[in-house]
Each structure stands twice: as C-alpha cells, then as structure tokens.
Amino acid sequence: MRKVGFIIHRGYSPMGFAVSTAFEVANLVTGGMHYDVRMLSEHGGPVRTSLGFEVVTEAFATTPYDLIVIGGAMEDASSETVDFVRCTPQFARRVAATCVAAFVLAEAGLLDGRRATTHWMRARELQTRYPKVRVEEDRIYIADGRIWTSAGMTAGIDLALALIEEDLGIEVSRSVARKLVLYHRRAGGQSQFSSLLELNPKSDRIQSVLTHARRHLTERLSVEDLAEVAHLSPRQFSRAFHNETGQSPAKAIEHLRLEAARTLMEDTTHPMDVVAQQTGFADRDRMRRAFLRTFGQPPLAIRRAAGGGDAQAVAHALPR
C-alpha cells in the first residue's frame, strides 16, 4: 500500500480534497487498498479551511511516504510547515504541490533548478520571488524528477490522474476519470487556456459557429462556410465575428486548430503528418509555420518539452 499525505494548513482550499478523492476512487475501481490517504498538519487536530469548516489531521511525522501533496491555500504556510516540507524528500518518494502551493515548495528550496508551474495569475510572481525556479506558466502540470507541480486547482486532479497512471497503469487512471465524470487527464504540457474561452463570443449565433468549427476542423471552414452556419452573408458574418471576438474568422480557426494539434501531439505518439491531417492543416509545413507564428517554437520542440511522443514519432517529425 502507498501512503499518501496531504499537508493541510490554515486557509486550505477545500478544492484540494477533490485531488485526494482521485486516490480514494482508485481504490474503489480496483477493489484494492493501493492508497492510504492521510491529512497532515503542523500540530495535528482540527485545521480551519478557507470556507470556515475544520478538518481533522494528524501531526507531522517523518515516517516513510510514497507521496506528499501540498495543497493550495488562501493563507501563507507557517515557517514550521515550510521546514517540514523542506525535509520531505528524505522520507517521501515523491512530493507534489497543486496551484499556489508551488510557493511553499519554492520557499523550501525544493524547486531550485527545477521546472515548475502554478496558477497562471501567480506564475510571474513565482518567477520573480524565486529566480532559481524554471517557471513554465502555460502548463497543466509538470513532473521534474520526484517533484510535481500543477496549475490552478482543478489541474491538481490531472496531476493526481497522472500519478495514478504512473503507479497503476493507464487503464486504472482512465477508470478513475470516468468514475469522477471527467475527461481523461489532460496532457501535462497542455495549455492552461482554451481558445474558445479566450474568444468568449457574446451571441449564441457566433458560439454555434465556433462549436461547429471545433467539431469539423478537418474541413475547409472558409468564411463562406462559416457564414452559412451563422445564417449570415459572408460580409455580415465577418463583421459580427470580429466585433464579438476581436479576431478574424481565419485567425480564430487557426487558434482552434493549433490547440487541437498541441493536445494531440502531447497526448499521443502520432507522427506530425497525421497530427496535421487530423486538425485541418493542409500539411505539416503549414502547421509548423502556424506554430512558429503563435508559440515561437516548431511542433517538435513543444512535443519534446511536454515529454510527449516516442522515438518513432520524433523521427517522423524531424524536418525533411
């Protein structure tokens, strides 16, 4: 059995309990006790959360743990908690932090020289306060050796699913995701942002066009095609689309295709030609140019940074 300790301190966000639930569900779907989950705090006893209710905890102890998780909180951790976290690599096989708990790991020195992420709103602050940390703000989660970090609160569930996959295999991880009524975990390198959320159309008419486009990325999706979906003339549609989203239809479709391609690259081992075909780019060269314009990096560099793809896929992706 793997012992998992969740560090709770005053102001702990209850969303962190959703992360612990993933390990509970892993036990349920397998019918075995793979994880022994404990709530830990500096002195033990009740700890008040950010919503005002209390959680019963055990006092810190340096007994062996498979995993220690520090959750996000609305208040700073005490110096005693930071000291305990600093020692965790001595008795825990893995250490993780969700959301702004990355600041606790950084204060403890555990992120020095390592890649890490946190909620996008605090990422620049993390980099400024702790310059030795290699902050990557546009990531869902990052595993750098035995240290794991995740973005905003719900990304902690993606991190938990990845840890469960590492321990028990992908089928168990998928079963946990289904039990939680979640899409199977997002790839760690996937962007924290969604193109559809960024566009944020004001009318149902334009929203329906974007939904149609996302479902039909392999099709041509010209202005004329999209205008027909909106029941507008091409000129009326282009004007309305730009007024609501701040982008031209062509640029928005490219962003949707880029988002789909990036997810496919990071979550599969498909060769780049296949990724380009399945996301509506005419060919890999056109996709490469779009990646360079938007991300400043070619697709292969992003796949490598995310740890996605096997050797064969990387070989297929090399420029010819």
C-alpha positions, 0 to 999 in steps of 0.5 A: 500500500502507498501512503499518501499525505496531504499537508493541510494548513490554515486557509486550505482550499477545500478544492484540494480534497477533490485531488485526494478523492482521485486516490480514494476512487482508485481504490474503489475501481480496483477493489484494492487498498493501493492508497492510504490517504492521510491529512497532515498538519503542523500540530495535528487536530482540527485545521480551519479551511478557507470556507470556515469548516475544520478538518481533522489531521494528524501531526507531522511525522517523518515516517516513510511516504510514497507521496506528499501533496501540498495543497493550495491555500488562501493563507501563507504556510507557517515557517514550521510547515515550510521546514517540514516540507523542506525535509520531505524528500528524505522520507517521501518518494515523491512530493507534489504541490497543486496551484499556489502551493508551488510557493511553499515548495519554492520557499523550501528550496525544493524547486531550485533548478527545477521546472515548475508551474502554478496558477497562471495569475501567480506564475510571474510572481513565482518567477520573480520571488524565486529566480532559481525556479524554471517557471513554465506558466502555460502548463497543466502540470509538470513532473521534474524528477520526484517533484510535481507541480500543477496549475490552478486547482482543478489541474491538481486532479490531472496531476493526481490522474497522472500519478495514478497512471504512473503507479497503476497503469493507464487503464486504472487512471482512465477508470478513475476519470470516468468514475469522477465524470471527467475527461481523461487527464489532460496532457501535462504540457497542455495549455492552461487556456482554451481558445474558445474561452479566450474568444468568449463570443457574446451571441449564441449565433457566433458560439454555434459557429465556433462549436461547429468549427471545433467539431469539423476542423478537418474541413475547409471552414472558409468564411463562406462556410462559416457564414452559412452556419451563422445564417449570415452573408459572408460580409455580415458574418465577418463583421459580427465575428470580429466585433464579438471576438476581436479576431478574424474568422481565419485567425480564430480557426487557426487558434482552434486548430493549433490547440487541437494539434498541441493536445494531440501531439502531447497526448499521443505518439502520432507522427506530425503528418497525421497530427496535421491531417487530423486538425485541418492543416493542409500539411505539416509545413503549414502547421509548423509555420502556424506554430512558429507564428503563435508559440515561437517554437516548431511542433517538435520542440513543444512535443519534446518539452511536454515529454510527449511522443516516442522515438518513432514519432520524433523521427517522423517529425524531424524536418525533411 
